[in-house]
Amino acid sequence: MVGSIFLFWTLTVCLSTTASTSKEGQPRVVGSLQPVVTHIGDDVILPCRLQPSLNVERLTVEWSRPDLKPDPSDWLTPIVHLHRGGHENTDMKLRSYIGRTELSKDGLKSGDISLKILNVTLEDGGRYRCFIPKLKGPVKESVVTLVVVFSEPISVQTTIETQLDARQIKNPDPRIPIGRSHLGILIVVVVCVLLVLGGGVGGYLLKHKKPQKLLGYEFYQNKPSPV
């Protein structure tokens, strides 16, 4: 009796170990755990592949948007890219993605099912599911998140360096401070203006003062002498 029980548990453990090992050796779909960040207008690749590698060229590979609401008249998940029978099938594809998605033919042979999206728009941001329905493995799908931003963030360091470059262009000689050079030019201009104004005022005064002196001299010359 004891021997029979021992034999039963031994067979159970062996079968469990064999099943676990066989599952570990089967391919599974693995996508990027980190969000993929890109900019509007760029081309982006959403990483997803099989581990271990497997040729899926003849299998159905489906990329969809589970976060989008399906058409009320169609219960199917919105399809972004569908590879079936060795080529792309566009019958159920979302119109906004027509002509903008690709799968690498060489990549499919090695289990790389990464999706390439061309000319990314702001509406492309969201969750994408890569799915192989007929895959003989424990994990047939994975979800990749795409984040779309308007432009590349400008760091404070970049802004400072740009400002410094602009100052160097305006003042090519680093030994001359920008503020002092401007102050020196201003002083020279002010002095020149004062000299011009002073010369003009002085000339005006001399021109109008000379006739008065001549008039006084003629008066004393023509004045009769006392008897």
C-alpha positions in Angstrom: 0.0 0.0 0.0 2.8 2.4 1.0 4.7 1.4 -2.1 1.7 2.2 -4.4 1.2 5.6 -2.8 4.9 6.4 -3.2 4.8 5.3 -6.9 1.7 7.5 -7.5 3.3 10.7 -6.1 6.4 10.0 -8.0 4.6 9.8 -11.3 2.6 12.9 -10.4 5.7 15.0 -9.7 7.4 13.7 -12.9 4.4 14.6 -15.0 4.1 18.1 -13.4 7.7 18.8 -14.0 7.5 17.6 -17.6 4.4 19.8 -18.3 6.1 22.8 -16.7 9.3 22.3 -18.7 7.3 21.9 -21.9 5.4 25.2 -21.2 8.6 27.0 -20.5 10.0 25.9 -23.8 7.0 27.1 -25.8 7.1 30.5 -27.4 5.2 33.4 -25.8 4.4 36.9 -26.9 6.5 39.5 -25.1 6.0 43.3 -25.6 7.6 46.4 -24.3 6.9 46.9 -20.6 7.9 50.6 -20.8 5.7 53.1 -22.7 7.1 54.1 -26.1 7.4 57.9 -26.4 7.5 59.6 -29.8 6.7 63.0 -31.4 4.0 64.0 -33.9 5.1 63.4 -37.5 7.8 60.8 -36.6 7.8 57.1 -37.4 7.7 54.8 -34.4 8.2 51.0 -33.8 6.1 49.3 -31.1 8.4 46.4 -29.9 6.8 42.9 -29.6 8.3 39.5 -30.3 8.2 35.8 -29.5 10.5 34.2 -27.0 12.0 31.8 -27.9 12.0 32.8 -31.6 9.6 31.2 -34.0 8.7 31.7 -37.6 5.2 33.3 -37.7 5.2 34.2 -41.3 2.2 31.9 -42.0 0.4 32.6 -38.8 -2.2 35.4 -38.1 -0.7 38.4 -36.4 -3.2 41.0 -35.1 -2.5 44.5 -33.8 -5.5 46.3 -32.3 -6.5 49.2 -30.1 -8.3 47.8 -27.0 -8.7 51.3 -25.6 -10.9 52.5 -28.5 -14.6 52.0 -28.5 -15.6 49.6 -31.3 -18.2 50.5 -33.9 -21.7 49.9 -32.5 -22.5 47.9 -35.6 -19.3 45.8 -35.2 -18.4 44.0 -32.0 -14.8 43.3 -33.1 -11.9 45.2 -31.6 -10.6 48.1 -33.8 -7.9 46.6 -36.0 -4.7 48.6 -36.6 -2.8 45.9 -38.6 -3.8 42.4 -39.6 -1.3 39.9 -41.1 -3.0 36.8 -42.4 -2.1 34.2 -45.0 1.4 35.7 -45.5 0.2 39.2 -46.3 -1.7 42.2 -44.8 -5.5 42.1 -44.8 -7.0 45.6 -44.8 -10.7 44.6 -44.8 -11.2 45.3 -41.0 -8.5 47.9 -40.7 -9.2 51.3 -39.2 -9.2 54.0 -41.9 -6.9 56.3 -40.0 -4.1 53.6 -40.1 -4.5 52.7 -43.8 -1.1 53.1 -45.5 0.7 53.9 -42.2 1.5 50.5 -40.6 4.1 47.9 -41.4 5.4 44.5 -40.2 8.9 43.4 -41.1 8.8 40.4 -43.4 12.3 39.3 -42.3 11.3 40.0 -38.7 8.3 37.6 -38.9 10.6 34.8 -39.9 12.5 35.2 -36.5 9.4 35.9 -34.4 9.7 39.7 -34.5 6.1 41.0 -34.8 6.9 44.7 -33.9 4.6 47.2 -35.5 5.9 50.3 -37.3 3.6 53.3 -37.5 4.4 56.0 -40.0 3.8 59.8 -39.6 2.4 59.5 -36.1 -0.5 61.7 -35.1 -1.7 62.8 -31.7 -4.7 60.5 -32.0 -2.3 57.5 -32.3 -1.4 57.7 -28.6 -2.9 54.8 -26.5 -2.7 51.1 -25.9 -1.9 48.6 -28.6 -2.4 44.8 -28.4 -0.3 42.4 -30.4 -2.0 39.0 -30.6 -1.3 35.6 -32.3 -4.6 33.6 -32.0 -3.2 30.2 -33.1 0.1 30.4 -31.2 0.7 27.2 -29.3 2.0 28.7 -26.1 1.0 30.0 -22.7 1.0 33.7 -23.6 -0.6 34.7 -27.0 -0.8 38.5 -26.5 0.9 41.5 -25.0 0.0 45.2 -24.7 2.3 48.1 -25.6 1.5 51.8 -24.7 2.3 54.6 -27.1 2.7 58.2 -25.8 2.7 61.0 -28.4 4.0 64.4 -27.5 4.0 67.7 -29.5 7.7 68.4 -29.5 11.0 67.5 -27.7 11.2 69.1 -24.2 13.8 71.9 -24.0 16.0 71.6 -20.9 17.2 74.5 -18.9 20.8 73.7 -19.8 20.0 73.9 -23.5 18.3 77.3 -23.0 21.3 78.7 -21.2 23.7 77.4 -23.8 21.6 79.0 -26.6 21.6 82.3 -24.8 25.4 82.2 -24.3 25.9 81.4 -28.0 23.8 84.4 -29.0 25.8 86.7 -26.7 29.0 85.4 -28.2 27.7 86.2 -31.7 26.9 89.8 -30.7 30.2 90.2 -28.8 32.9 88.1 -30.5 35.6 89.4 -28.2 35.0 87.7 -24.8 37.4 90.1 -23.1 34.9 93.0 -23.6 31.8 92.7 -21.5 28.6 93.4 -23.3 27.3 96.0 -20.9 30.5 98.1 -20.8 30.8 98.2 -24.6 27.3 99.5 -24.9 27.9 102.1 -22.2 31.1 103.4 -23.8 29.3 103.8 -27.2 26.5 105.7 -25.4 28.9 108.1 -23.7 30.7 108.8 -27.0 27.4 109.6 -28.7 26.2 111.9 -25.9 29.5 113.8 -25.9 29.3 114.3 -29.7 25.8 115.6 -29.5 26.8 118.0 -26.7 29.7 119.3 -28.8 27.5 119.9 -31.8 24.9 121.6 -29.7 27.5 123.7 -27.9 29.1 124.7 -31.2 25.8 125.7 -32.6 24.8 127.8 -29.6 28.2 129.5 -29.4 28.1 130.4 -33.1 24.6 131.8 -32.7 25.6 134.0 -29.7 28.7 135.3 -31.4 26.8 136.2 -34.6 24.2 138.2 -32.7 26.6 139.9 -30.2 29.1 141.4 -32.7 26.7 143.9 -34.3 25.9 145.3 -30.9 29.6 146.0 -30.2 30.0 147.7 -33.6 26.9 149.8 -32.9 28.3 151.0 -29.6 31.6 151.9 -31.2 30.0 154.0 -33.9 27.9 155.8 -31.3 30.9 157.0 -29.4 32.8 157.9 -32.5 29.9 160.1 -33.8 29.1 161.7 -30.4 29.9 165.5 -30.5 32.5 166.7 -28.1 31.4 169.1 -25.3 32.1 172.8 -25.8 
